[in-house]
Amino acid sequence: MTFVLAVAAGALIGLSLGALGGGGSILAVPVLVYLLDQSATQATTGSLVVVGVTSLAGAVSAHRQGNVLLGRGVVFGVVAIGGAAAGATGAALVSDDVLLACFAALMLLVGALMAWRRLAHSDPTKPDRGGRPGLDDPIITFSPTFACNCPRALKVLVTATVVGLLTGFLGVGGGFLVVPALLLALALPMTYAVGTSLVVITITSASALVVRAGAGAAPDWWLVLALTIASSIAAVLGARLADRIDTDKLQGAFTLLVLGVAVYTAARAFPALL
């Protein structure tokens, strides 16, 4: 029965990722904790696998469509590795109650932002039609002479580190987090920010998982594998269905689902701190 729940939950996560372009990964931790009986530490570790593998599959698809700036994504992801490692290390030093309460707070924030975005009739995950950005404005150059746009370099360092910290600490890294960071730090058009974010998420999830591998209790890898496979397959199906279904209504239903899960998670997590 637990295995069936893992497959069903993975399908829900994958469909939301494929049809809506992001958001579903934030459900992985509560699914692992409340449906699959994993501890918060196990869940945030297992979530990195779900997020990382699904993002890798999405990145390959987006790259084929020409919506990924691979070089910029790799650079941003590499810069974020330090934060991801620090976040993963920090997760092993706090109790499960604190970890789950932090995740609940983040989920409430994400749910509120999703609801506000709908009320404002604005969808930041919806690609614009801007052209491919020029590559003639580098942050650091070494030839013919060394030059550095230091304020911009600092912005990249700070935003990438924050992205890495949250990914490593809470096992999240969806478009709700990385896309705004890429818009802020690299000023990418939305089309490329969404696709490039998948490269960043893959790198930060993998690096955080490496750090977590030897620390804390390991999740039930069979359940994580079932969740991941179901999510990846459903993501492909969701992407194919995106043009045939009313994604606006689906986005509204998903927003309500996230808010509901966020409230439930907070109601369970916050009292445990008292």
C-alpha positions as CSV (number, residue, x, y, z in Angstrom):
1,M,0.0,0.0,0.0
2,T,2.9,2.4,0.8
3,F,4.4,1.7,-2.6
4,V,1.1,2.5,-4.3
5,L,0.9,5.8,-2.4
6,A,4.5,6.6,-3.6
7,V,3.6,6.0,-7.2
8,A,0.3,8.0,-6.9
9,A,2.0,10.9,-5.2
10,G,4.9,10.8,-7.7
11,A,2.4,11.0,-10.6
12,L,0.7,14.1,-9.0
13,I,4.1,15.8,-8.6
14,G,5.2,15.0,-12.1
15,L,1.9,16.0,-13.7
16,S,2.1,19.4,-12.1
17,L,5.7,19.9,-13.1
18,G,5.1,18.9,-16.7
19,A,1.8,20.7,-17.2
20,L,2.6,23.9,-15.2
21,G,6.3,24.1,-15.6
22,G,7.1,23.9,-11.9
23,G,5.9,23.9,-8.4
24,G,5.3,20.2,-7.9
25,S,8.6,19.5,-6.2
26,I,7.6,21.4,-3.1
27,L,5.1,18.6,-2.4
28,A,7.8,15.9,-2.2
29,V,8.8,16.6,1.4
30,P,5.3,16.5,2.9
31,V,4.5,13.4,0.8
32,L,7.5,11.6,2.2
33,V,6.8,12.7,5.8
34,Y,3.0,12.3,6.1
35,L,2.1,9.7,3.5
36,L,5.3,7.6,3.4
37,D,6.3,7.8,7.1
38,Q,9.8,9.2,6.6
39,S,11.4,11.5,9.2
40,A,12.0,15.2,8.2
41,T,15.7,14.4,7.7
42,Q,15.0,11.4,5.5
43,A,12.3,13.3,3.5
44,T,14.5,16.3,2.7
45,T,17.3,13.9,1.6
46,G,14.9,11.9,-0.5
47,S,13.4,15.0,-2.0
48,L,16.8,15.9,-3.4
49,V,16.6,12.8,-5.6
50,V,13.1,13.5,-6.8
51,V,13.9,17.1,-7.5
52,G,17.3,16.5,-9.1
53,V,16.2,13.6,-11.4
54,T,13.0,15.4,-12.5
55,S,14.9,18.6,-13.2
56,L,17.6,16.7,-15.2
57,A,14.9,15.2,-17.4
58,G,13.3,18.6,-17.8
59,A,16.6,20.3,-18.6
60,V,17.3,17.8,-21.4
61,S,13.9,18.5,-22.9
62,A,14.3,22.3,-22.5
63,H,17.7,22.2,-24.0
64,R,16.4,20.4,-27.1
65,Q,13.9,23.1,-27.5
66,G,16.6,25.8,-27.3
67,N,15.4,27.3,-24.0
68,V,18.6,26.6,-21.9
69,L,21.6,28.8,-21.6
70,L,23.8,25.9,-20.5
71,G,27.0,27.9,-19.8
72,R,25.3,30.4,-17.5
73,G,23.3,27.7,-15.8
74,V,26.4,25.6,-15.1
75,V,28.3,28.7,-13.8
76,F,25.4,29.7,-11.5
77,G,25.0,26.1,-10.3
78,V,28.7,25.8,-9.5
79,V,28.7,29.0,-7.6
80,A,25.7,27.7,-5.6
81,I,27.5,24.4,-4.6
82,G,29.1,26.0,-1.6
83,G,25.7,27.1,-0.2
84,A,24.2,23.7,-1.0
85,A,26.9,21.9,0.9
86,A,26.6,24.3,3.8
87,G,22.8,23.9,3.9
88,A,23.1,20.1,3.7
89,T,25.6,20.1,6.6
90,G,23.3,22.4,8.6
91,A,20.3,20.2,8.1
92,A,22.2,17.4,10.0
93,L,22.7,19.7,13.0
94,V,19.1,20.6,13.7
95,S,16.2,18.5,15.0
96,D,13.5,17.1,12.7
97,D,11.0,19.4,14.4
98,V,13.0,22.5,13.4
99,L,13.7,21.2,9.9
100,L,10.0,20.5,9.3
101,A,8.9,23.9,10.8
102,C,11.3,25.7,8.5
103,F,9.9,23.8,5.6
104,A,6.4,24.6,6.6
105,A,7.2,28.3,6.8
106,L,8.7,28.2,3.3
107,M,5.7,26.3,2.0
108,L,3.3,28.8,3.5
109,L,5.3,31.6,1.8
110,V,5.2,29.8,-1.6
111,G,1.5,29.1,-1.3
112,A,0.8,32.7,-0.5
113,L,2.9,33.9,-3.4
114,M,1.1,31.6,-5.8
115,A,-2.3,32.8,-4.6
116,W,-1.1,36.5,-4.9
117,R,0.2,35.9,-8.4
118,R,-3.2,34.5,-9.5
119,L,-5.0,37.4,-8.0
120,A,-2.7,39.8,-9.8
121,H,-3.3,37.9,-13.0
122,S,0.5,37.4,-13.5
123,D,2.3,34.2,-14.1
124,P,6.1,34.4,-13.6
125,T,6.6,30.9,-14.9
126,K,5.0,31.8,-18.2
127,P,7.7,32.3,-20.8
128,D,7.9,35.6,-22.6
129,R,8.9,36.0,-26.2
130,G,12.1,37.9,-25.6
131,G,15.0,37.0,-27.9
132,R,18.1,35.2,-26.8
133,P,20.2,37.5,-24.6
134,G,23.4,38.8,-26.0
135,L,26.6,37.4,-24.6
136,D,28.7,40.5,-25.0
137,D,28.2,41.8,-21.4
138,P,30.3,39.4,-19.3
139,I,30.7,39.8,-15.6
140,I,34.4,39.0,-15.5
141,T,36.9,39.1,-18.4
142,F,40.6,38.2,-18.6
143,S,41.4,39.3,-22.1
144,P,42.7,41.6,-23.4
145,T,42.8,42.9,-19.8
146,F,41.2,41.9,-16.6
147,A,37.9,43.6,-15.9
148,C,35.2,42.9,-13.3
149,N,31.6,44.1,-13.0
150,C,32.0,43.6,-9.3
151,P,28.5,44.7,-8.1
152,R,26.9,42.2,-10.6
153,A,29.4,39.5,-9.6
154,L,28.5,40.0,-5.9
155,K,24.8,39.8,-6.8
156,V,25.4,36.4,-8.5
157,L,27.4,35.2,-5.5
158,V,24.8,36.1,-3.0
159,T,21.7,34.9,-4.9
160,A,23.4,31.6,-5.9
161,T,24.5,31.0,-2.3
162,V,21.0,31.6,-1.0
163,V,19.6,29.2,-3.6
164,G,22.1,26.6,-2.6
165,L,21.5,27.0,1.1
166,L,17.7,26.5,0.7
167,T,18.2,23.5,-1.6
168,G,20.7,21.8,0.7
169,F,18.9,22.6,4.0
170,L,15.3,21.9,3.0
171,G,15.6,19.6,-0.1
172,V,13.8,22.1,-2.4
173,G,14.9,23.9,-5.5
174,G,12.0,24.4,-7.8
175,G,11.3,27.2,-10.3
176,F,9.6,29.3,-7.6
177,L,13.1,29.7,-6.0
178,V,15.6,29.5,-8.9
179,V,13.8,31.4,-11.6
180,P,13.5,34.7,-9.6
181,A,17.2,34.3,-8.7
182,L,18.2,34.0,-12.3
183,L,16.1,37.0,-13.2
184,L,17.7,39.0,-10.5
185,A,21.3,38.0,-10.9
186,L,21.7,37.4,-14.6
187,A,18.7,39.4,-16.1
188,L,17.7,36.5,-18.3
189,P,14.5,36.7,-20.4
190,M,11.8,34.5,-18.8
191,T,12.0,31.9,-21.5
192,Y,15.6,31.1,-20.7
193,A,15.3,31.6,-17.0
194,V,12.8,28.8,-16.7
195,G,14.8,26.4,-18.8
196,T,18.2,27.4,-17.3
197,S,16.8,27.0,-13.8
198,L,16.5,23.3,-14.4
199,V,20.3,23.0,-14.9
200,V,20.9,24.9,-11.7
201,I,18.5,22.7,-9.7
202,T,20.1,19.6,-11.0
203,I,23.6,20.7,-9.9
204,T,22.6,22.0,-6.5
205,S,20.5,19.0,-5.7
206,A,23.3,16.6,-6.7
207,S,25.9,18.5,-4.6
208,A,23.6,18.6,-1.6
209,L,22.8,14.9,-1.9
210,V,26.5,14.1,-1.9
211,V,27.0,15.9,1.4
212,R,24.0,14.4,2.9
213,A,24.8,10.8,1.8
214,G,27.1,10.2,4.8
215,A,25.1,12.1,7.4
216,G,21.8,11.3,9.2
217,A,19.3,8.6,8.6
218,A,19.0,7.4,5.0
219,P,15.4,7.4,3.5
220,D,13.7,4.3,2.2
221,W,15.4,4.4,-1.2
222,W,12.9,2.0,-2.8
223,L,10.1,4.5,-1.9
224,V,12.1,7.4,-3.2
225,L,12.9,5.5,-6.4
226,A,9.2,4.7,-7.0
227,L,8.3,8.4,-6.3
228,T,11.0,9.6,-8.6
229,I,10.2,7.3,-11.5
230,A,6.5,8.0,-11.3
231,S,7.2,11.7,-11.2
232,S,9.6,11.7,-14.2
233,I,7.1,9.7,-16.3
234,A,4.2,11.8,-15.3
235,A,6.2,15.0,-16.0
236,V,6.6,13.9,-19.7
237,L,2.9,13.1,-19.9
238,G,2.0,16.4,-18.3
239,A,4.2,18.4,-20.8
240,R,2.3,16.7,-23.6
241,L,-1.1,17.4,-22.1
242,A,-0.2,21.1,-21.4
243,D,-1.6,22.3,-24.8
244,R,-4.8,20.2,-24.4
245,I,-6.0,21.2,-21.0
246,D,-7.0,24.4,-19.3
247,T,-3.8,25.1,-17.4
248,D,-5.3,28.2,-15.7
249,K,-7.9,26.1,-13.9
250,L,-5.2,23.4,-13.2
251,Q,-3.0,26.1,-11.7
252,G,-5.8,27.3,-9.5
253,A,-6.5,23.8,-8.2
254,F,-2.8,23.3,-7.6
255,T,-2.5,26.6,-5.7
256,L,-5.3,25.4,-3.4
257,L,-3.6,22.1,-3.0
258,V,-0.3,23.7,-2.0
259,L,-2.0,26.1,0.4
260,G,-3.9,23.2,2.0
261,V,-0.8,21.0,2.4
262,A,1.1,24.1,3.7
263,V,-1.5,24.7,6.4
264,Y,-1.6,21.1,7.4
265,T,2.2,20.9,7.5
266,A,2.4,24.1,9.6
267,A,-0.3,22.8,12.0
268,R,1.7,19.6,12.6
269,A,5.1,21.2,12.7
270,F,4.8,24.4,14.7
271,P,3.2,22.9,17.8
272,A,6.1,20.4,18.0
273,L,8.5,23.3,18.6
274,L,6.7,24.3,21.8
